[in-house]
Amino acid sequence: MILLAAITDILFSNQLALLALASIIPLIILYLLRPRTIDLDIPSLLFFLKREQQRNKLSLLLRKLIRDPLFIIQLLVLILLSLAAAAPYIMEEQVSGQHTVIVIDNSASMQAGGRLDEAKALASERLSAVNSLVWAQNVPVLAVKEGDKTRTKEVIVLTPQRAISADIAAAITYSQRLAGPGGTVIVFSDFATWSGDDPLVAKGLAEYNGVRVEFVQVGGKSNNIGIVNGWLEVKDGAYNLNLAVKNFNDRKATVSLDIKTGNEKRGGTLSIPAGSTRAYIVPNLKTGITEITITGGGELKIDDTAYVYIPVAAEGRVLLVDTRGQTPTMTALELLLPAGDVEYSSSLPPDLSGYGIVILGMVDNNSLGPEPAAVLGGFVDSGGVVIATASHGLTLIEGGLLPINITGMSNETELKLIRENPITAGIPVTDQKVDLEVVQHIRGSAPGDATILMEASDDSPMLSYRRQGEGTVVYLGLNDVTGDDAWSGFAAMPQFPIIWKQMLDWLGGTDSSEHNVRTGTVIRMPSTQTITYPDGSTLTSSSLWVDQAGLYHLGPQVIAANLYDARESDVNEISLDASDITSRYIERPEVIREDVKKDFTSYLIWVVLGLIILELIIIKRRRELS
């Protein structure tokens, strides 16, 4: 009766495959076939004896057929293969409470005093049959979904150290959905600080919905002195770094600072009272990478070093190439730059080594020369900057140098701001109260490695740039032509000289915000690039999530990332004591179960393979197999 009940519970995903059971009929026929009879002359008295003998042979054949192991094996193989093709399965009830979701806080403060290692060790001891692993960062990261103990332990060991804050409440809410009613969420954290909502609120909501939430506190209070803020200032053409260093301890401390730029080293000292913050200014920073490290910082090492990157500035004179006489751009440059720092020419010289920035105004075949792409490309590779304003002559520059692929000309258009940048400040676009009228523009598309700041309504780049070698190429789709032939009202804008100042400042390196960011920042890149992280790992992506402190390398470009978070650095403060937390878990009156589909097709296949091996062994012993 039990066997019959179990058989009736079997379901099939592909019931039509059961028609393959008809294959056993040919097998039976083949075994029942007898050799053809031969007619012979025999005495009539033997007729009845022969009929009795035939009956005995038929009975003997049937008995032999049933007893022949090869027939039984082959019959079972056909039946099992047919059933396997039908994909048999049964539905089982599984208690959803077997699912445990492990939440590990891997924020910056967890790097103090071995807290993260302790969390990994404790988490590996709290696994159940089915486990998921969530890393609590500024957004929850699902590392394992419904894995067994072995797989989950392997990934727990790989939990990385991150230089960001953790939204523990968001991680609990996300884990609650994974666990389901009756499941368990275990949070391993130092509970020193967090972003977002209060974890206790998220815990209460999850427990009200039938999910058990347990807090496991790791680590204890630790001493620390760290760099909690930093910003660059440009004064009299020099870069100065302002640092804020805080002493989180209960006693006065004196720290030394080691400053390294390339092979150049210098240092200083700073005395900080208990619980106080002191400023330190690093003057006259050079272009390139600078690291400022404090010694004796305490348990948390991630805030002991500040990283700064200042891009190579466009040094040298400015050259404006234009076939016309006095232009609005010339007037603006004369107002912005000291006398002697700007030079005008009606043609592009073959040697640009004496210049830092080359501006192309209205140019043509005569003004650009025979190989303008080669001349300008070599100039950019060595660190120069080219600003190409809209002109018919730009079609003569080939080789992919410009951040626009020119396809023709278009008429009136509207401007769309795609990405904010210091250059775009002050340029009126369509969604602002004052529109910039554009009656003619170059139609084209942006290369894959170009960054678009402003577009026309037909998606043609109107302001874009690309990095090449050590330099930069900018395309400005707004030129300074005035009068009846004007392409736009750009040159008549009161902001016209201000926009040129913003562009020169940005290209000259005075704006370094793109190269110095805080951890937790997401950077969208114009194309897919290979990113080298501070820990040496690489990733090919079109976006960068800055979750490590240090230097990121994107080809020739460098991005410096720092924690600069006083709350994460304060590892001497524990905001929440998990030992005093009571549970508001609501025990459900019913056992919450869910139907799980259990397929056993693979088991049938293994039985078939075993039967085939047994058949070969029997044939071998009968010497029917050579």
N, C-alpha and C positions, 0 to 999 in steps of 0.2 A: 504493500500500500504506500509506503514512504517513497519507494522508487517511482511508482506511478505518479504520485503527487509532484515529484521533482521533474519528471518528464513533461508533465502538463504545464509547468512554469517556463519551459524553454520557448523562446521566441526566435524568429529568424528575420534578419535585415533584408535578405534577398530570397524570398520564397520561391521564385521561379527557378532558382538553381536546384530545387528539390527534384525537378524533372530529370536531373542526371541520375537519379536512383534507378531509372529504367535501364541503365547500362549493365545491371546485374543479370538481366535476361539473356543477353548474348553469352555471358560467361557460363550460365547454367546450361544453355544449349550446347556450347562447345564441349562441355564435360559429358553430356549425355549422348553425343554423337557416337555412333558405332561404325566400324568398317563395313563396306558393302558385302552382301552375301553372295556366295558362288553356288550355282545350280549343279547338283550332283545326283546321279542315279542311286537310289537307296532302296532297300526292301521296305514294303509297305508296313510291315510289322513295327518298324522303327519310328513311324509317324507320331504316334501318341507319346512315345518316349522322348522324342525331340521337342514336342510342345512343352512337356513337363520340364525339359532341360532349359528351354528358352525362358520359362517363368522363373526358374532358379537363377539364371544369369541376370535377368532384369532386377530381381531382388538383390542379387549380389552387387550389381552395378550401383544401385541406389545406396546400398550400405557403404560401398567403397567411396562413392562420391562424398557422402557425409563425413566419412572418416579421413579423407585425403586432406592433409594439413595445408597443402598449396591452395586447394579450392577455398578452404575456410579463410586463409590469409588474403587471397585475392578478392574474395567476396567482401571482407571487412574493409579492405583498402578502397574499393569502389564506393561502399556505403559512407565511409568516413570522409572521403574526398568530396562526395556530393553534399554531405552535411556541412563541411567546411566552406564550400562555395556559397552556401546559403547563409553564412555568417551567423551562427547561433549565439544567443546571449540570454541572460536572465537579469531581472531587475532586483537589486538588493537595497534595503534600507540602511543608510549610514548615518550615524549620529553626527550632526554638524559640529558639535562641540569638540570633536577630535582635531579641529583646525586651530593651530597656534600661530599667531603673527608676532614675530620678534621685531621690535623697533629699537634701533641703535642710534643714539645721538652721536654724529661724527662732526660736530661743529668745532670751531677753533679752540674753545676752552677745554674740550676733551683731550687735547694734546698735552695737558699739564699733568705731571705726576703719574703717568702711565694709566690714566683713566680709561682711555679707549681700549687698551689691552685687557684691563680688568673687565670691561663690558663684554668683550669678545669671549673671554673665558667663561663668564657666568652665563652668557646667552647660549653657549654650546651645551650647557648642562640642563637647559629648560626646554628641550625640543620634544615634540610629540610625533605621532605617526605622520601627520601632514603639517607642513610648516611653510610659512611665507616670511620673507625678510624685507624690511623696509628701513632705508637709511633716512634719518631725520636731518634734513638740510633746510635751506631756505624754501625749497619745495620738496615734498616727499619723493624719494627715489625707490622704485620697486626693484630689488636685487634678485629675489627668488619668489616664484609664485607656486604654491602647493608642491613643494619638493619634499623628498624624504629626509631622514636625519643626516645621512651621509652627504648628500648634495648641499644641504643647508649649512652644515658645518664647514664645508670647503669654502663657501662664499663668505661666511662670517669671518673667517681668517683673513679674507681679502678686503675687509671693510677699510676704505682709505681714510687718511687724515685730510680734513678739509679746512680751509681758512675762511669759513663763513659762519653766519649765525644759523640757528636751527628753529624752524617753526614746529615745535613739538605738538601743538594742538592740531595742526593740519595733518601731521603724520598719524595721530591717533584717529582722527576722523576718516582718513583714507584707509587705515588698517581695519577699522570697524566694518567697512564695506567688504573687505577681503575675508574677514573671519566669519561674518554672518551671525545671526542669533544663536546663542549657545557656544560661540567660539571664545577664544582667549587672546588678549593683546597684552604683551609684556614689554614695558618700556625701560630701557637701560640708558641712564643719563646721569650727569652730575647735577642737573637742575640748577646750574649756576645762573644762567640767563637764557632767554629765548626771545624770538620775535613772534609777532602774531598774537593770537588769543591766549588766555590763561590755560595751561594744560589741565588744570583741575576742572574747568568748565567742560572741556572736550571729554574728559574721563567720565564725568557725571552723565553727559548725554549718551555716551556709548553704553554705559551700564544700564541706563533706563531702557535702552533698546535691546537689552538681553545679551550684551557682550561684556565679558569679564575683563577688566583692565587692571593691571598690576604695575606699580612703579617700583623699579629696583635702582637704588642710588649707588653710584660708584664714586670712588675718590673722596678726598676730603679737602679742607682748605689748604691753599698753597700760597707761598710767597711769590710776588712778581713785581717787576718794574718793566714797563713797556712803552714803546712809541705808539701813542694813541691817535696822532693826527699829523698831517704834513701837507704843505702846499707850496707851490713855486711862485715866486714873484720876479718880475723883470724890472730892474731899476738901473738907469743909466747904461742900458745895453748889457747888463750883467744879470746872470741868473742866481737868485738867492733862494735857498730852501729853508722854510720855517718848519721846525719840528716841535711837537708837544710831547714831552716825556713825563709819565706819571708814576709815582711811587705808591703802590697799593699796600705797602707794609705799614706796620705800626711804629716804625722807627726811621729816623733820618738815614739817608743813603747817599753815597757819592758814586757816580758811574763815570766810566771813561767811554769816549766815543772814538771809533776808528773809522776814518773816512777814506774811501778808496775809489779813485777814478782812473781806470786803466792801470798803468804802472805807478801812478802818483799816489802817495799816501800822506795823510795828515791826521791829526787827532785833537781831542779836547776833553775837558771834564765838566761835569755838571752836578751840583749839590742840590738834592731834592728833599724837603721836609716830609715827614710821615703823612701819607694820605693826600699829598699835594701834587700839582702839575707845574712843570717849569718849561719855559720855551728855550729853544736852542736854534740859532741861525747858522746855516752852513753857507758862507758867501762864495761868490765867484765860481759857481759850478761850470765845468766845461761840458761841451757837447759829448754825447755818448752815454755810457752807463756809469752811475755812481752808486755805491753801496755805503750806507752809514750803519754801523753796528755798535750796540752798547754791550759792555761786558758786565757780568754780575746781574743779569736781568731776572734770574729766578727760574721757577719751574716751567713757565711757558716760553718756549724759544721762538715761536712764530712771530712775535711782536718785538723781537730784539733787533731786527734789521729792517731798514727802510730802503726801498729800491727806487731809483729815479732814472728816467731816460729822457735825454734832451736830443731831439733830432738834429742832424747836421744842418746848420743854418745856411741859407743862400748868401754867401759872402761875396763881396766884390760889387762892381758897378752894375747898373741897370742899362740894358740896351733896348731901345725902341726902334724896330724896323718898320718903316711906313713910307709909302711912295708919295704921300701928301706933304704939305708944309706944316704949319702950326695946327695942332689938333686938340680937342678937349682932353685927351689922355696926356699929351705933353704938358698942358697947363696944370693938370692934377699932379703929375709927377714933380713938377717944379715947386709946387706948394708943399709936397710931402717930403721931398728928399733934399739934403744939402746940395749946394752948388758943387758940381764936379762929380756927383755920384750917379748922374744919369747922362746917357749919350744917345744921340739920334743918328740914324743912318737910313738911307733909301735902299740899301741892299744888305744882304746877310753876309758878313765877312766869313771867310773859311776857317779862321782861328777865333774861337770864343773863350779861350782860356782866361782872358782878363775880366770876364763878366760873371756875375752870379745869377742874374735873371735876364732872360731875353723875352721881350714882348713883341708879338707879331700883330701889327695893325692891319691896314689894307695892303696886301702884298700881291704880287703877280709873278710871272715867269722870270722877268728881268730882275726883280728884287730878291728872289730866293736863290737864284743860281742853279747850276746843273744838278746837284745832288743835295738838296736841303735835308732829306731824311737822314742821310749819313752824318752830316755836320751836326744837326740838332740831336740825333741819337747819341753820338759820342759825348756831346756836351752834357746831356741828361745822365748818362751812365756814370760820369765822373762827379755827380753831385749838383749839376746845374738845374735850373728851373726854367721851363718854357711856358709862357702864357699865350695861347693862340686865340685871338678874338675873331669873330665871324668875318670871313672874307672869301670871295670866290677863289682866291689863290691857294686856299688850304687844300684844294683837291690835288695840288702838285706834290704834297707831302705824303708819300706812300710808305709802306712798310709797317703799318700798325703803330706808329708813334703816337698819334693823336687819340684822345679818349672818345672819339666819335668816328664811326664808319659812314662817310658821306655818301648819300645816294641821290641827292638832287636839291632842289629849292622848293620852298613852300611859302604861302602867303600868310595872311593874318592868323594869329594864334593867341592862345591864353597860356599863362605860366602856372605851373604846378610845383609846389615845394615838396620834394621827395624826402629830403633829409636835412635836418638842421645842422648848420655849420657856421663858424664865425664869419665866413665870407657872405653868407646869404642874409645876414642881419641888415635890414634896411632896404632890401630889394622888394618892392611891392608885388605881390602875386595876386591871382584872380580872386581868391577868397578874402582879400583885404578890402578896406573901404576905398583905397586909391589904387586903381589898376595901372600897370605899365603897359601902354599900347605897343604892340609888336605887329608890324604890317608885313614883315618879310623875315624869313629865317632859313637856316640850312636844315634840310631834312636828312635824317640818318638814324643810326642805332648805336648803342654803346657796346664796346668790346667786353668780353667776359670779365676782364680784370679791372674794369673802370668802375669808379664810384660816382653815381649820379646824385647830384644835389638838387637840380631843378630840371623840369621837363616842359616841353611844349604839349599842346593838347593832342598832337599826333604821336606822342611818345618819343619825339626826337630830343636828345640831350640838349639842354640850354646852358647848363653849368655842370661840368664833370671833370674828374681828374683821375689819373692813374700814376702809380709808382713804377719807376724803371731804374734798375740799378740803385744808385745812391740819390737819384734826383726825382723830380716830379714834373708831369706835364698836365697843364690845365687848359680846358676848352671853355671859353666864354662866348655863348651864342648871341650876346648883346654887344654890338660895336658902338663906336662913337661917331658914326656918320650923322651929319646934321643936314638941315635944309630939305629940299624936295626929294632928295634921294635917301633920306633917313630910313633905316630899317626899323627903328623904334624910337621912343622918347627917352632912352636911357641916358644919353649925354646931357639932356636938359634937366635931369633930376637934380634937386639940391643935394641928394645923398651921393651923387656921382663920385666926388673925390674921397668921401668917407669909405665907400665900398672898395676903392682902390687901396686905401690905407689898410683896411681889414684884410684884403687879399695879400698885400705885401707883408703884413705882420704875421699872418698865418703861414705863408710860405717861407718866411725868414726864420721860423722856429720860435717866435715869441709866444705862440699859442701851442702849448704842449699837452693839452687836456686829452687828446686822442691817444697819447702814448703813456699816460699815467692815470691809472684807474684804481678803484677800490674793489676788493674781492666781493663777489656776488653780482657783479655787472655782467650783462649780456651784450656782446658786440656782434652786430650783423655785418658781415663782410660782403663785398661786391661780387665775389665768386668763391667757388670751392678752393680751399687752400690747405696745405699741410701745415699743421700747427704743432710746434714743439713746446711741451709744457715745462714748467720749472723742474719737475721731477725727472725729466728726460723722456717721458712717454710722448708719443706722437698720435695725431688724429687728423684725418682729412675731413673737413667740414666747411660749410658756408657761414657758420656762426660759432662764436666762442663764448662759452660760459666760464667766467673767471672765478674759479673756486680754489685756487692755490695762490699762495704769496710767492712772489719771485718774478722771473723774467720769462715772458712768452716770446717765441720767435716765429714770425710769419714771413718766411723768405728773408729779404733784407730788412724787414721792419721789426721793431722791438716794442713790446708793451710791458711796462712795469706795473705790478700789482701789489698792493699792500692791504693788510687787514684794517688798520686805522679804526678800531672799534673798542672804545674804552670798556664797554659792558663785557665783551668777550675776554678782554685782557684782565678783568677783575676776577681772577680765580680764587681770591681770598673771600669771596662773597658767595654764599649758597642761598639762592632766592626761595627755594622750596625744600623742606625737610620731608622726604618721602616716608620716613619711619612713623610720622604722626598722622598719615593719611588713612582715613577709614573708607571702606568700600560701600558704595551705594548700589551694588549689583543687585538687580531684581531677578530672583530665581523664577524661571518660567514654570507654570504648573504642569505643562506637558513636556514630554521629551521631544525635542525638535529634531526631526529626522528629514532626510532627503533621499529620493530615489537615485540610485547610481547604476548605470548600465555596465554590466560585467560581461565582456566578450571572452569566449573561450575557444575561438577559432584556432589560435596558435597551439593550444593543447592537442587538438585533433591532428594538426599537421605533424606534431612530434610523434604521436602514436602511429601515424601512417609511415613516417620514416623508419620507425622501429620495426614495423611489420615488413617493410620492404627488405630491410637488412636480414630479418629472420628468414624470409623467403629465399634470399640468395644463399644463406647458409644451408638450408635444406636441399636446394638444387645442387650445391657443391658436394654435399655428402652423398647424394644419389649419383654423382658423377655425370649429371646431365649438363654441367657447365664446364667447358674445357678451359 
